[in-house]
Amino acid sequence: MAKNRPKTDHLSENELIIRDRLLYELRKVLRHLYDPEELRKSIFTHLLPVDEEQGPSSLQRILVTAIEALKPSSSLSPQSSAWRIYNILSSRYIQQFHQNEVAKSLGLSQRQIRRQDNLALRALMEYLWVHFNLGEVTQQKPLDEILSDNEPDSVLDIPSQEDELQWLEKSQESEVIGVEDLIKPLLKTVDPLARRLSVSIELDLPDDLPKLIVAITPARQAFLVLLTAIIRLFPESGLRINGITKGKHILLNIVPIHFKQATFTLLTGSSENISFARRLVALTGGEILVLLESQETPLGGIQLILPAFEQVSVLVIDDNQDALQLYQRYFTGTRYAFYGTSYPDQALSLVERLAPNIIILDVMLPGVDGWELLSLIREHPKIHGTPVVVATILPQEELALALGAAAYVRKPVNQTELLKTLDALVSQSSQEYR
């Protein structure tokens, strides 16, 4: 059990700082293992024996080989921690499975898979540290110099709040969760503070409230920031949390009840808390409003706007069956329902019949000019409003957008980039609450 745990007792404080930073960089490069541009920018191109001529593909091969080196003996129990570490690294990063899929295959909860993912990355970091003598490499040339060579403005120090928020944005994936499941653990967390300040909290949610599709950690922390700020500002009072559906969003209101002191607009004086909560909520496609006094909310309130879960249909037009299977795998466990065709000559009739919310189009198609097909979709009276994402190996983003594509992604398609692109398109079409 202990042999897969990094041995850090003998390391100096500086070496621990370096390893923590490298762990951050390792997670980042593994999430983009099939993206040549991201691989080329990685600090590991300077730390590992990367072939300069092969560049990104050489780094990719080194990392895959390192993961395979952690594969345990077949004589070891499949339930062992060594096999769990290997399976997570292989499924999550080599095969690029969604975190939900890996959790399901291993019988783990979302909290457990995040913890096990961290342990697996630390085991891989230990292997790289020892196998490639990274301690000596970083002594010969300090890491801050390597970082400055790679990213001129980088410095080796404690990540700033901005760094942490950017890391949250890159590392957190949207998940489906019930509103009660999101809020109830937070009420338990703030209960000691609420009791000490004599603040009662009522949760009043309708039974038919849809589920949310959010990055759970930022959403929970934003709600927690708001709750603690309100509790401290208004002791000896009561709060009610209610929720309604509006368009494609859920509006969660925190409103005061039987409050005897000043009005709720005092919250605007807590600008730092509100501002930080807004930054967190923005990471998950939401928004926070300070409600003014009105007939419905005589003392004002706080409104947290979060995206409701809805199935979004996506039709992929690509003649490559392997690519279609990859897209289908990318969409597993997300809000996106996959439909695919490898017959571009049937694409228009299929779009009419399915009426998908989004189309992903490869323009290099046999027997059909993909650019012409894009124009036909844009000009079709029934489907012209359907956003089209052009996915191609061709460096033709400007042309794609000029011909009416809503977005462009370069092949090989990265799951994180693709889902972020689709999320942005869904968000653009979901403005009813404004």
N, C-alpha and C positions, 0 to 999 in steps of 0.2 A: 504493500500500500504506500509506503513512504518513498519507494524508489522512483515514482513518477512526480514527486513533489520537488520543485526547484530547491537546491541547497544554497541558501543565501546567507547562512550564519557567518561565513568567513569573509563576506564581501564588505568593502568599505562603504561609507555613506555615499561617496561619489559614485561608486560602481552601482549601488542600488538605484540612485537617481537615473543613471544611464540606462540601466535595464528597464526601469519603468517607462522611460521615454521610448526605448526600442520596442517595448511591448505595445505601446500605442501605435508606433509606426508599422509593426508587424500585422496588427489587426487591420489597419488601413490597407496595406498592400495585398493581404489575402482576400479582402472583400472585392478587390479589383484585379484578381489573379489573371483574368483574360482580357484586360484592357491595356494594350501596349503603351498608351500615353501615360497612364497612372504608374505602370511598372517603371517606365523610363525616369519618372520623377522621384521614385522611391529612394530613400537614403540607403537601402540595402544594396543598391547598385554600386555603392562605394565601400560597403562593408564586407560583401561576399565576393568570391572569385567569379565575377560575371565576365563572360567573354564579350569584349567590346564590339566585335563585329556582329554577334548575334543579339546583343543588347537585351531587350525585354524578354525574348523567348528563353535566353540563357538564365535569367533570374527566375522566370516561371519554372523552369526545369529544376533548378536548385531547390526551390521551396517545395515543389511536389515531391522530389526525392527525399527531402528532410522529413516530410510527413510520412512517406512510405517507410522510412527508417524506423519510425515509432510503432510500426505494425508488430504486435506481439506474436509469440509462437502459437501455433494452432493447438498446442497442448494446454495452453492457459485457458481458464474458464471464460466463456463469452460474456459472463457477468462481471468480470474483473474490471478494476478501474483502468488498467492499461488498454483493454479493448474498448472501453467507453471513450477514452481520450482519442484513440485512433479513429473510431467510428465517427466521432464528432468532427474532427479535423478533415477527414476524407469526405464526409457527406456535406458538411457546411461550406468547405472552401474548394476542394478539388472538384466535386460534383456541383457545387453552388446551389445546393438545396436550400429552400426557405427554412428559416429557424423553426417555424411551426411544424414543418414536415419532419425535421430531425427530432424535435421533441416528441412527436407522435410515434415515430418509429422506435424510439428508446423508452417510451412510456414515462416521459418526464413532464412536469408542469412548466409553465413559462418561466417561473422564478428559478426552477431547478436547471433548466437548459441554459439560462444566462450564466448561472454559477459554474456549471460544468464547462461551458464554452470558455470562460475565463481560465479555469484550471487547465484545459487542453492547450490554450494559447501559451500559458506559462510553461507547460511541459515542452512545447515546441521551441520556445525561447531558450530554455535551458539547453536543449540539444544544439541549437545554432550557436549559443554562447560557448559551449565546450568544443564542439566539432570544428568550428571555424576560428577558435581562439579570439573571440570578439573582445575579451578583456585586454589582450595585448594590442589588438588593432586600434582600439579607442585610446590606448595609452600613447601609441605612436603619433596619432593625430587626434586631438580632442574632438569629442562629438560636436561641440558647438561650432568648430571650424568646418567640419563636414557638412553640418546643417547649413552654415552660411554659404558654403560652396553650392549646395543644392537649392537652397531657398535664401536669398540674400538677406531677408529681414528676420530669419529665424534666430532665436537665442535659446540656449539650454537653461530654462528656469522653470519655476512652478507655473503650470498653465494658468492663464488669466481667466476671469469669468467669461470673457468672449470666447476663449479657446474651448472652455468647457461646454458652452452653448453650441458652438460649431461641432464639437465632437458628439454631443447629444443628437444634433440634427442628422449627422451622418450615420450614427450607430443604431438609432432607434427605428424600428419598423412598425407600421400601423397594424393594430390587432383589433379584433371584434370583442367588445366587452359590454355587458349590461351596465346601465347607469348606476343601479344599486351596488353592483360589484365594484364599480369605480369608487363610489362615495363612502360606503359603509366602513371599510377599513380606516378611512381618514377620520371618521367620526370617533372611532375607537382611539385613534392616535391623539386627537385633540381633547378627549374627554377629561383627562386630569387638569389641563389648563382651563377648560370651560367650567369645571366644578370649582376650581380655586377662585375664579372670578365671577361665580354665580351667573353663568350664561347657559340658558337652556337652548337646545337645538332640536327642531322638529324636521323630520324628513317626510315630505308629502309628494309622492310621485305617482302618476297614473299607472294602472296595470298595463296599459297598451303602449307604453313608451318604447319606441324602437331602441335597438342596441346602438352603441357608438362604434365608429371605426377611427381609432386614435393611436398615437404612440403613447402607451400607457404611462410610462414613467414621467414624461413632461406634463401630461394632463393631470396626473395625481399630484405632482409637486406644485403645480400652479394652483390647484384647488386648495391645497394645504396652506400655501402662502396667503391666499385670500382669507381663508377661515381664521387662521391665527391672527392676522391683522385686524379683522373685524372683532374678534373676541377681546383682544387687548384694548381696542378703541372704545368698546361699548360694554363695560362690565355691568353686572346686575341687570341684564336685559334678556331678551329672547330672540332667537333667529329661526326663520323657517326656510327650508330649501325645497323649492318646487321645480317642476320641469314641464315644458310643453314642446310639442313638435311644430316647427314652422318650416315649410318647404323641405329642404334636404338637410336641415340642421335641428339639433336639440338645444333649446334655450334653458339653461339651468339658472334659476334666480335665487340669490341669497337676500332675503328681505327681513327687516326687523319687525318684531311684534312686541306689544306692551312695553314700549321704550319710553322712558320718562325724561331723558336729558336732551341733548342737542339733536339736530337732524342728521340723517345718514350721510349727507354730503361732506361731513367731516372726513370721510374716507379719502376724498380727493387730496387731503393734506398728507395722506400716507403715500405720496407719489412714488417713492422708491419701491415699496412693496408691489403696488399696482403695476409699475413699469416692468419689474422683473417677472411678475406673473404673466404679463402680456407677452414677454419674450418667450417664455416657456410654452404658452398656449399656441403661439404662432408656429412653433415647431411641429405642431400636430394639426395644423389647418384650422385653428379656432381663433376666437377673438373675445375680448373682455370689454364690457361697457359698464360705466358707472351710471345707474339710473337716477334721473332727477325725480323730485317729489311729484306725484301725480295722484289721481283719484284711485288708481289701482295700487300704487305703492306710495302712500302718503308720506313716508319717511325716506323714500328713495330705496336704493338697493344696488346690488352688483349682479350683473348678468354674464354668465359664461356661455359662449356659443361654440358648440362642438359639432363636427360632422356626424350625421346619422348614417348607420350602415345601410347601404343599398347595393343590390347586385348590379354591377356594371358589365354589360356584355361587350366583348371585344372580338372582332373578326380579324383574324390574321390571314393575309393573302401572301403565300410564299410557296414556291414549287419544291422546296427542300423539306422532306418529311422529318429529318432530324431537327431542323429549325422549328418546325411546328411542335414537335415533342418538347423541345426546350422551352418554348413559350408556355405550353400547357403546364409544365413543371413549375415555371416561374410564377404562374397565377394560382397554384395550389395554396390554399390557406389564406387567400387574399379576397378582397371584394370583387375581383375581376373574374367573370365567367368566360371561359375560353371557347371560341369557335374558330375552326381553321379550314382552309381549303388550299389544295395544291394545284387547282385547276383555274388559272386566271381568266380563262374565257367564260367561266360561269360566275365570275365574281360579282358582276353588276346585278344579275338576277338573284344571287344569294344575299346581297346587301339589301335589296328590296324586300325579300321574304323575311329575313331575320331582323331587319331594322336595328342593327347594333348601335350601341352608344358611341363606340370608337372603332376605327379601322386602323390596322397596322399593315402597311403595304411595302413589300420588297419590289423595287422598280426593275430589277434584272430578272425578267420572267421569260420563259420559252414561248415563242409564238405571239407574244403580246408586248407592246411597248408600255412599260410600267408608267412612264411619264404621261402617255396618252390616257391610260386608265385613270390616273389621278385627275386629269382634266375632265374626263367623262363623269367621274363621281362629283366633281365640283359643279358641273353644269347640269346634272340630273335634277329635275324639279322636285323629286320626292326625297332624295338623300343628300342634297347639296350642303345641308347644314351639319352633316355628320363629320366630326373632326377626324382627319387622317394623319397618322404618324408615319412618315417615310423612314423605313429601316433598311439601310443599304451599306455596302462596303465603299460605295462611291463618295468622294469628298464633295458633295453637291448640296450642302445645307441651304445656301443662298437660293439655288434654283428651286429646291423643294418648297421653300417658303414662298417664293415668287409665284409658283404655280398653284398655291392655295393650301399647301399642307399646314396643319396646325402645329406640327412639331417634327423634329428630325433627330434620329438616333443613329449612330455609326455602328455597323457590325464589326466585330462580334458584340452582340448586345449584352450589356451588363444588367443583371436583375435589379440592382438598387437604382441605377440610372433610369431604367425602363419604368419601374413602379413610380418613381418620383415624377417622371414625365406624365404618366397617366393620371396621377393624383392632381397634378397642376391643371390638366385639362378638365377633370371633374370639378375642381374648385372654381375654375373660370365660369362654368355653367351653373353654378350653385350660389346665386346671389339673392335669393328671394327674401332673406331675412333683413336685408339692408333697407 
